[in-house]
Amino acid sequence: MTGFDVLVIGAGSAGSVVAARLSEDPGLSVGLVEAGAVPSDPDIASPQQWPFLPGRAFDWAYRTIPQPGTAGRSHDWPRGRIVGGSSCLHAMAHVRGHPDDFEPWAAAGGPGWSYQALLPAFRRSERFSGGASAMHGDAGPLDVLLPGDEIHPLVRDYMDAGVSIGAPRLGDHNAGPLTGAAPNQLTIRDGRRVSVADAYLVPALGRPNLTLLTDVLVHDLVMQAGRACGARITRGGVQEILTADRIVLCAGTVASPLLLMRSGIGDPDTLRGAGIACRHELPEVGRNLHDHLLAAGNVYRARRPVAPSRLQHSESLMYLHSDDSSRAEGSPDVVLACVVLPVVTEAFARPEAGSAYTIMCGVTHPTSRGSLRPGGPSVADVPIIDPAYLSTDQDRRSFRASLRLARAVGRAAPLRDWSDGEILPGPGVEADVDLDAFLARAAMTHHHPVGTCSLGPVVDGDLRVRGIDGLFVVDASVIPSITAGPVNAAVVAIAETWAGATDQPRQ
Ligand SMILES: Cc1cc2nc3c(=O)[nH]c(=O)nc-3n(C[C@H](O)[C@H](O)[C@H](O)COP(=O)(O)OP(=O)(O)OC[C@H]3O[C@@H](n4cnc5c(N)ncnc54)[C@H](O)[C@@H]3O)c2cc1C
């Protein structure tokens, strides 16, 4: 048995921050276990390659069950199985969200989870190319690039098209208003991806009190008298137990609740159905699963060849307030993304790269809530993932509104020189029923599942699992209600906040 003061499970976005920050205290021994290996595929570092990484050996390659809301389709859910986790696969967009997005967090977990309370963590985490200010930091571990000359000319015209239909022009969507047209801030340095492990973990690995164990699969937790005290693992084909005074789950939205449930923590009926004995009743584990969807997409035939992106293909997320929105003015309900490639789901034929471009569209604050559960008691059992996509009228209405706005931008004057006509949804697809039918086939994940170990019912304001001593969850799964944007910036801020809290629970 190997023992640590703190055992961190999962070296992804959150785990990299937690292990690096905790090990700044030389008096604390920190173990970090990761199912995957250290990155070796050179494509990971290349921003242009990100769409082609899913399905490789370092992807957990999850899949949802068929979704009634998306024409019965199952959806691939890539997740990183590698040091750096999903930050080695992600699209590098760095968006904090709208300050209002954090109000439900504060309501669930206390005032320490409001935007204002998280702002020091957002600032501390970043090395912003735009320089330090009250809203930004320039001395943190994570490079955040505000692109300039590299922005694709098509994307510049798309942002102008947004302005022409009434969107404000923003220089920086992480410094106040989010609604408007802005270039994406990106975790890229010198033309290369910066994963959260690159930023936080790699510089910390020389510390004698930090031990990284790779290719180690965690099966479940060892508990004694209501306290988590170890993890059952397989290392080099051999089963063993790692012990620790504190255990921090950073295995992500899919794997953290599965680990809890395999350890007998969850809803008794759900556990029984998977052949697992319930040891601690916590019914909300695995529930509240939600995700952003994008439609792929509103595709246009290009009048002239579209040059490849010098960044990561999708260079501007434009947040908008639609006419159908019930959200406060200034808080978005829909998002558009200009991609300099044709992007379609498996339901449509894909035009040649360079011959077409896409305005993807989606809902920033979905109300659909699903769940996930283990398919059986073993870590090898395939989980049953049901995000319940588009299961509410409100989400279907907002999705339609997003497509209408995508078309309004796509047809606006600044993009006329680019467009040789709309390919998808295509002429004649205008009625609500036809738009819904198209969107059901065009919907794909924006890769932001959250909510399955929710702040409130599953973890308390210190991110401690309710009713179990010494056990914490610190990752995307604790997000009770999704932010408007991609969630990695928020995950890093959660981990920074938890690891940096001066009153952080030691037991
Ligand atoms: C294709 C894609 C594109 C995305 N694009 C963006 C984007 O542009 N911007 C953005 O903000 N977000 C994006 N995201 C989302 C973002 O990457 C994630 O929300 C974030 O990385 C989640 O961090 P996490 O720490 O919760 O989990 P992860 O980073 O997934 O880390 C979990 C870690 O736990 C390990 N683990 C799991 N189970 C076990 C086990 N049993 N034993 C040992 N180790 C285990 C995993 O291997 C992994 O390393 C994208 C995600 C994907 C997949």
The ligand as a MOL file (V3000), in Angstrom:
LIG
                    3D

  0  0  0     0  0            999 V3000
M  V30 BEGIN CTAB
M  V30 COUNTS 53 58 0 0 0
M  V30 BEGIN ATOM
M  V30 1 C -13.4940 17.6100 -28.1200 0
M  V30 2 C -13.6550 18.5780 -26.9740 0
M  V30 3 C -13.6720 19.9480 -27.2350 0
M  V30 4 C -13.8290 20.8530 -26.1610 0
M  V30 5 N -13.6960 22.1970 -26.4160 0
M  V30 6 C -13.6240 23.0590 -25.3620 0
M  V30 7 C -13.2550 24.4130 -25.5630 0
M  V30 8 O -12.9340 24.8610 -26.6650 0
M  V30 9 N -13.2320 25.2250 -24.4790 0
M  V30 10 C -13.5620 24.7830 -23.2300 0
M  V30 11 O -13.5830 25.5840 -22.2920 0
M  V30 12 N -13.9030 23.4940 -23.0210 0
M  V30 13 C -13.8950 22.6210 -24.0420 0
M  V30 14 N -14.1370 21.3000 -23.8140 0
M  V30 15 C -14.5090 20.8800 -22.4440 0
M  V30 16 C -13.3270 20.8480 -21.4640 0
M  V30 17 O -12.1990 20.2570 -22.0490 0
M  V30 18 C -13.7480 20.0400 -20.2220 0
M  V30 19 O -14.9290 20.6060 -19.6840 0
M  V30 20 C -12.6860 20.0380 -19.1320 0
M  V30 21 O -11.4450 19.6110 -19.6400 0
M  V30 22 C -13.1560 19.1120 -18.0070 0
M  V30 23 O -12.1740 19.0370 -17.0250 0
M  V30 24 P -12.2680 17.9370 -15.8900 0
M  V30 25 O -11.0870 18.1380 -15.0300 0
M  V30 26 O -13.6140 17.9810 -15.2810 0
M  V30 27 O -12.1810 16.5280 -16.6410 0
M  V30 28 P -11.0540 15.9420 -17.6050 0
M  V30 29 O -10.1680 17.0250 -18.1250 0
M  V30 30 O -11.7740 15.1150 -18.6150 0
M  V30 31 O -10.1490 15.0360 -16.6490 0
M  V30 32 C -10.5620 13.8260 -16.0850 0
M  V30 33 C -9.3330 12.9440 -15.9550 0
M  V30 34 O -9.6440 11.8420 -15.1230 0
M  V30 35 C -9.0770 10.6680 -15.6760 0
M  V30 36 N -9.8570 9.5140 -15.2120 0
M  V30 37 C -11.1840 9.2760 -15.4280 0
M  V30 38 N -11.5490 8.1070 -14.8780 0
M  V30 39 C -10.4340 7.5830 -14.2830 0
M  V30 40 C -10.1780 6.3940 -13.5620 0
M  V30 41 N -11.1570 5.5010 -13.3150 0
M  V30 42 N -8.9180 6.1580 -13.1130 0
M  V30 43 C -7.9240 7.0730 -13.3350 0
M  V30 44 N -8.1220 8.2200 -14.0360 0
M  V30 45 C -9.3570 8.4810 -14.5010 0
M  V30 46 C -9.2120 10.8890 -17.1670 0
M  V30 47 O -8.3720 10.0380 -17.9220 0
M  V30 48 C -8.8710 12.3690 -17.2880 0
M  V30 49 O -7.5020 12.6010 -17.4780 0
M  V30 50 C -14.0060 20.3600 -24.8370 0
M  V30 51 C -13.9740 18.9900 -24.5860 0
M  V30 52 C -13.7880 18.1010 -25.6350 0
M  V30 53 C -13.7140 16.6280 -25.3280 0
M  V30 END ATOM
M  V30 BEGIN BOND
M  V30 1 1 1 2
M  V30 2 1 2 3
M  V30 3 2 2 52
M  V30 4 2 3 4
M  V30 5 1 4 5
M  V30 6 1 4 50
M  V30 7 2 5 6
M  V30 8 1 6 7
M  V30 9 1 6 13
M  V30 10 2 7 8
M  V30 11 1 7 9
M  V30 12 1 9 10
M  V30 13 2 10 11
M  V30 14 1 10 12
M  V30 15 2 12 13
M  V30 16 1 13 14
M  V30 17 1 14 15
M  V30 18 1 14 50
M  V30 19 1 15 16
M  V30 20 1 16 17
M  V30 21 1 16 18
M  V30 22 1 18 19
M  V30 23 1 18 20
M  V30 24 1 20 21
M  V30 25 1 20 22
M  V30 26 1 22 23
M  V30 27 1 23 24
M  V30 28 2 24 25
M  V30 29 1 24 26
M  V30 30 1 24 27
M  V30 31 1 27 28
M  V30 32 2 28 29
M  V30 33 1 28 30
M  V30 34 1 28 31
M  V30 35 1 31 32
M  V30 36 1 32 33
M  V30 37 1 33 34
M  V30 38 1 33 48
M  V30 39 1 34 35
M  V30 40 1 35 36
M  V30 41 1 35 46
M  V30 42 1 36 37
M  V30 43 1 36 45
M  V30 44 2 37 38
M  V30 45 1 38 39
M  V30 46 1 39 40
M  V30 47 2 39 45
M  V30 48 1 40 41
M  V30 49 2 40 42
M  V30 50 1 42 43
M  V30 51 2 43 44
M  V30 52 1 44 45
M  V30 53 1 46 47
M  V30 54 1 46 48
M  V30 55 1 48 49
M  V30 56 2 50 51
M  V30 57 1 51 52
M  V30 58 1 52 53
M  V30 END BOND
M  V30 END CTAB
M  END
